Amino acid sequence: MKPVVVLVDGLNLFHALREQDPQTLDLDLNTLARTLSGVSETTPIKIFYFTSVAKHLGSKVRDQQGKYLEKLKNVRATIIYGEFRSIALTCPICQQKYWVHGEKRTDVALASQLIKMAFLDESDNFLLFTADSDFLPAIEMVKREKPYIEMKVVSTVSYLRPLHSILKREQIRTIRLSPELVAKHQFTLDK
């Protein structure tokens, strides 16, 4: 039996959940994936969570992120780390210094994992948690070459809105990660 594969743009999801409600940062991706894909309890779920440490957000948020990643590891999610870079720039007009923060390598790693697993026929059911249009070429390639593969993009409404029309045009189903849905799929105290 092929698994449902969950590919998560980790910082994208983390920021979307923090914006939605900072108290609901314990999203159980395993139970949520089972609900969203409508599969039985015996169907395996494979979670690949692509992220980097959010160094720019302060120790409280880093601690929250670290605790969440540990919970994901406890449910056998595979955590794939990219790099997080902070670059000091100077405004050419006022000469004021400021910092630009960015994540590197996670988008390409996620897109590569999607293509690899689709083309090796490791799954025919993917849930992609993101609202980043950088994944569109990979999604389009999989859809074109493997039209039987079911693929859904999941995100909070505010993050999904800019991407929704493009995905709709490509006939890729989008799922709104509502506060109610998030609240129903939280890790329990023993996880």
Buried (B, 14 or more C-beta within 10 A) or exposed (E): EEBBBBBBBBBBBBBBBBEBEEEBBBBBBBBBBBEBBEBEEEBEBBBBBBBBBBEBBEEEBBEBBEEBBEBBEEBEBEBBBBEBEEEEEEEEEEEEEEEEEEBEBBBBBBBEBBBEBBEEEEBBBBBBBBBBEEBBEBBEBBBEEBEEBEBBBBBBBEBBEEBBEBBEEBEBEBBEBEEEBBEEBBBEEEE
